[in-house]
Amino acid sequence: MASSSSMAATLSWSSSSLFHSFGGNVNENVKLLDKRSALLIFAQKKAKKTRKIILKEDVEDLGKKGQLLEVKAGFYRNFLHPMGKAQIVTPILLKEMKMEDERIEAEKKRVKEEAQQLALIFETVGAFKVKRKGGKGKQIFGSVTTQDLVDIIKAQLQRDVDKKIVSLPEIRETGEYIAELKLHSEVTARVKLNVYAN
Protein backbone atom coordinates (compact mmCIF):
# COMPACT_ATOMS: atom_id res chain seq x y z
CA MET A 1 0.00 0.00 0.00
CA ALA A 2 1.47 3.38 -1.06
CA SER A 3 2.02 6.05 1.57
CA SER A 4 -0.11 9.17 1.57
CA SER A 5 2.91 11.40 0.74
CA SER A 6 3.76 9.32 -2.37
CA MET A 7 0.08 9.45 -3.50
CA ALA A 8 0.01 13.23 -3.12
CA ALA A 9 3.25 13.53 -5.11
CA THR A 10 1.80 11.32 -7.87
CA LEU A 11 -1.42 13.40 -8.00
CA SER A 12 0.43 16.71 -8.12
CA TRP A 13 2.75 15.36 -10.84
CA SER A 14 -0.16 14.06 -12.96
CA SER A 15 -2.22 17.27 -12.62
CA SER A 16 0.76 19.49 -13.44
CA SER A 17 1.73 17.29 -16.41
CA LEU A 18 -1.90 17.50 -17.61
CA PHE A 19 -1.78 21.30 -17.56
CA HIS A 20 1.64 21.32 -19.27
CA SER A 21 0.33 19.07 -22.01
CA PHE A 22 -2.21 21.79 -22.90
CA GLY A 23 0.65 24.28 -23.09
CA GLY A 24 1.50 26.96 -20.55
CA ASN A 25 1.95 26.74 -16.84
CA VAL A 26 -0.52 25.76 -14.14
CA ASN A 27 -1.37 29.34 -13.09
CA GLU A 28 -2.31 30.42 -16.63
CA ASN A 29 -4.63 27.42 -17.06
CA VAL A 30 -6.29 28.09 -13.70
CA LYS A 31 -6.93 31.72 -14.80
CA LEU A 32 -8.37 30.42 -18.08
CA LEU A 33 -10.72 28.11 -16.17
CA ASP A 34 -11.78 31.00 -13.91
CA LYS A 35 -12.65 33.11 -16.97
CA ARG A 36 -14.68 30.26 -18.48
CA SER A 37 -16.65 29.74 -15.27
CA ALA A 38 -17.31 33.49 -15.04
CA LEU A 39 -18.61 33.49 -18.62
CA LEU A 40 -20.73 30.47 -17.86
CA ILE A 41 -22.33 32.18 -14.85
CA PHE A 42 -22.88 35.36 -16.86
CA ALA A 43 -24.68 33.38 -19.58
CA GLN A 44 -26.97 31.72 -17.00
CA LYS A 45 -28.02 35.11 -15.63
CA LYS A 46 -29.11 36.25 -19.11
CA ALA A 47 -31.27 33.16 -19.73
CA LYS A 48 -34.87 33.97 -20.70
CA LYS A 49 -37.16 33.22 -17.78
CA THR A 50 -40.41 34.79 -19.01
CA ARG A 51 -42.80 34.03 -21.84
CA LYS A 52 -45.09 36.34 -23.80
CA ILE A 53 -48.51 34.71 -23.83
CA ILE A 54 -52.12 35.34 -24.73
CA LEU A 55 -54.88 34.14 -22.43
CA LYS A 56 -57.46 31.82 -24.00
CA GLU A 57 -59.84 32.35 -21.07
CA ASP A 58 -60.19 34.51 -17.97
CA VAL A 59 -57.67 33.59 -15.26
CA GLU A 60 -58.32 34.87 -11.76
CA ASP A 61 -55.69 37.31 -10.46
CA LEU A 62 -53.96 37.29 -13.88
CA GLY A 63 -56.13 38.70 -16.66
CA LYS A 64 -59.03 38.47 -19.09
CA LYS A 65 -59.45 36.35 -22.22
CA GLY A 66 -57.47 37.75 -25.17
CA GLN A 67 -55.08 39.73 -22.96
CA LEU A 68 -51.38 39.77 -23.84
CA LEU A 69 -49.13 39.16 -20.83
CA GLU A 70 -45.58 38.31 -19.88
CA VAL A 71 -45.40 35.50 -17.31
CA LYS A 72 -42.68 33.35 -15.77
CA ALA A 73 -41.73 30.44 -18.00
CA GLY A 74 -42.38 27.88 -15.27
CA PHE A 75 -45.87 29.24 -14.56
CA TYR A 76 -46.73 28.95 -18.26
CA ARG A 77 -45.13 25.51 -18.64
CA ASN A 78 -46.57 23.98 -15.46
CA PHE A 79 -50.00 25.59 -15.18
CA LEU A 80 -51.28 27.77 -18.03
CA HIS A 81 -50.29 25.55 -20.97
CA PRO A 82 -51.36 22.14 -19.54
CA MET A 83 -54.72 23.61 -18.44
CA GLY A 84 -55.24 25.11 -21.92
CA LYS A 85 -55.59 28.61 -20.48
CA ALA A 86 -52.89 30.32 -22.59
CA GLN A 87 -50.64 30.02 -25.59
CA ILE A 88 -47.29 31.51 -26.60
CA VAL A 89 -47.52 34.67 -28.70
CA THR A 90 -46.14 34.21 -32.22
CA PRO A 91 -46.06 36.65 -35.16
CA ILE A 92 -48.74 34.56 -36.92
CA LEU A 93 -50.95 34.66 -33.83
CA LEU A 94 -50.50 38.44 -33.53
CA LYS A 95 -51.52 38.84 -37.18
CA GLU A 96 -54.61 36.65 -36.65
CA MET A 97 -55.53 38.67 -33.55
CA LYS A 98 -55.20 41.93 -35.47
CA MET A 99 -57.40 40.59 -38.28
CA GLU A 100 -60.01 39.41 -35.75
CA ASP A 101 -59.98 42.81 -34.01
CA GLU A 102 -60.47 44.54 -37.37
CA ARG A 103 -63.35 42.19 -38.21
CA ILE A 104 -65.01 42.87 -34.83
CA GLU A 105 -64.59 46.63 -35.27
CA ALA A 106 -66.08 46.46 -38.78
CA GLU A 107 -69.05 44.46 -37.43
CA LYS A 108 -69.59 46.98 -34.61
CA LYS A 109 -69.51 49.83 -37.14
CA ARG A 110 -72.01 48.02 -39.39
CA VAL A 111 -74.41 47.39 -36.47
CA LYS A 112 -74.18 51.03 -35.40
CA GLU A 113 -74.85 52.27 -38.96
CA GLU A 114 -77.90 49.99 -39.22
CA ALA A 115 -79.19 51.36 -35.90
CA GLN A 116 -78.70 54.94 -37.17
CA GLN A 117 -80.64 54.16 -40.37
CA LEU A 118 -83.44 52.55 -38.36
CA ALA A 119 -83.56 55.58 -36.04
CA LEU A 120 -83.90 57.85 -39.07
CA ILE A 121 -86.80 55.74 -40.36
CA PHE A 122 -88.58 55.88 -37.00
CA GLU A 123 -88.07 59.63 -36.63
CA THR A 124 -89.25 60.49 -40.17
CA VAL A 125 -92.51 58.56 -39.84
CA GLY A 126 -94.07 61.49 -38.04
CA ALA A 127 -96.22 60.28 -35.18
CA PHE A 128 -97.63 56.88 -34.37
CA LYS A 129 -101.33 57.08 -33.59
CA VAL A 130 -102.69 55.22 -30.60
CA LYS A 131 -106.45 54.91 -30.16
CA ARG A 132 -107.95 54.38 -26.71
CA LYS A 133 -111.41 54.41 -25.22
CA GLY A 134 -111.96 57.83 -23.67
CA GLY A 135 -113.07 58.64 -20.16
CA LYS A 136 -113.73 61.98 -18.45
CA GLY A 137 -112.00 64.94 -20.07
CA LYS A 138 -108.64 63.87 -21.49
CA GLN A 139 -108.47 60.64 -19.52
CA ILE A 140 -108.36 57.26 -21.23
CA PHE A 141 -109.29 53.84 -19.95
CA GLY A 142 -106.14 51.85 -19.19
CA SER A 143 -102.72 53.06 -20.24
CA VAL A 144 -100.47 52.84 -23.31
CA THR A 145 -97.75 50.22 -22.85
CA THR A 146 -94.46 49.41 -24.58
CA GLN A 147 -96.17 46.37 -26.13
CA ASP A 148 -98.75 48.70 -27.72
CA LEU A 149 -95.97 50.70 -29.40
CA VAL A 150 -94.17 47.53 -30.53
CA ASP A 151 -97.41 46.28 -32.13
CA ILE A 152 -98.01 49.62 -33.90
CA ILE A 153 -94.42 49.69 -35.28
CA LYS A 154 -94.87 46.11 -36.51
CA ALA A 155 -98.18 46.98 -38.21
CA GLN A 156 -97.01 50.24 -39.84
CA LEU A 157 -93.33 49.57 -40.64
CA GLN A 158 -93.11 45.77 -40.69
CA ARG A 159 -90.25 46.00 -38.22
CA ASP A 160 -89.83 43.75 -35.21
CA VAL A 161 -88.73 45.70 -32.13
CA ASP A 162 -87.91 44.20 -28.75
CA LYS A 163 -90.09 45.88 -26.13
CA LYS A 164 -87.10 45.91 -23.73
CA ILE A 165 -85.51 48.70 -25.78
CA VAL A 166 -88.65 50.89 -25.62
CA SER A 167 -88.95 53.57 -22.96
CA LEU A 168 -92.34 55.26 -22.53
CA PRO A 169 -93.55 57.93 -20.15
CA GLU A 170 -96.68 57.06 -18.17
CA ILE A 171 -99.62 57.63 -20.52
CA ARG A 172 -103.06 57.87 -18.94
CA GLU A 173 -104.65 60.63 -21.00
CA THR A 174 -104.83 61.85 -24.59
CA GLY A 175 -102.07 64.02 -26.05
CA GLU A 176 -98.67 63.87 -27.72
CA TYR A 177 -95.85 61.93 -26.09
CA ILE A 178 -92.24 61.06 -26.92
CA ALA A 179 -91.06 57.46 -26.69
CA GLU A 180 -87.40 56.42 -26.86
CA LEU A 181 -86.07 53.30 -28.56
CA LYS A 182 -82.53 52.35 -27.51
CA LEU A 183 -81.44 50.77 -30.80
CA HIS A 184 -77.72 50.73 -29.92
CA SER A 185 -75.54 51.77 -27.01
CA GLU A 186 -74.84 55.01 -28.92
CA VAL A 187 -78.09 55.37 -30.91
CA THR A 188 -81.49 56.27 -29.47
CA ALA A 189 -84.50 56.98 -31.67
CA ARG A 190 -87.13 59.39 -30.41
CA VAL A 191 -90.60 58.74 -31.80
CA LYS A 192 -93.85 60.67 -31.35
CA LEU A 193 -97.05 59.08 -30.14
CA ASN A 194 -100.41 60.74 -30.62
CA VAL A 195 -102.87 59.27 -28.15
CA TYR A 196 -106.48 60.04 -28.87
CA ALA A 197 -109.83 58.85 -27.62
CA ASN A 198 -112.46 57.29 -29.88
Summary of the structure (lengths in Angstrom):
residues: 198
radius of gyration: 40.1
end to end distance: 129.7
largest distance: 131.0
contacts: 477
relative contact order: 0.09
helix: 48%
strand: 25%
